[in-house]
Amino acid sequence: MTSAPSLPPARLDPHAWIITQAQIELYGKAAGADDPIHMDPVAAKETPLGGTIAQGMLVLAVMGEYVAARIASPAVWIAGGELDVRFRRPVRPGDRLTIHATKADQASNGAAGAATYEIWCENQHGDHVVAGQAHIPLDGFR
């Protein structure tokens, strides 16, 4: 017998971490995202951004892991969850990032059978660096 999903919580516990140049370089090597703006502090210093920045997909990967770690069935998230976000500001080495998620009202729920959360990642200044929605299948809350 399959149990009914639990009610999705009003918010997911926040997660904070400090992004490092070493993380950026490891991700760049693994993902083939080795542009100088990410990997070469000397070259990146000469760009309009004034230094290296994290790959957007690195931050997005941490956001996906964040959701998976906060629901009862991470496999359900991996198989059917969705992040619909916008990258708003660059993330720099040394930034302290915090991910937050709060349940959206029912009217804004996109996918049937999913709970929609407003999700964002902010830096130490409170600036949203990534923001959007996470659609979490209700089966993930069992």
Order of alpha helices (4+ residues) and beta strands (2+ residues): beta-alpha-alpha-alpha-alpha-alpha-beta-beta-beta-beta
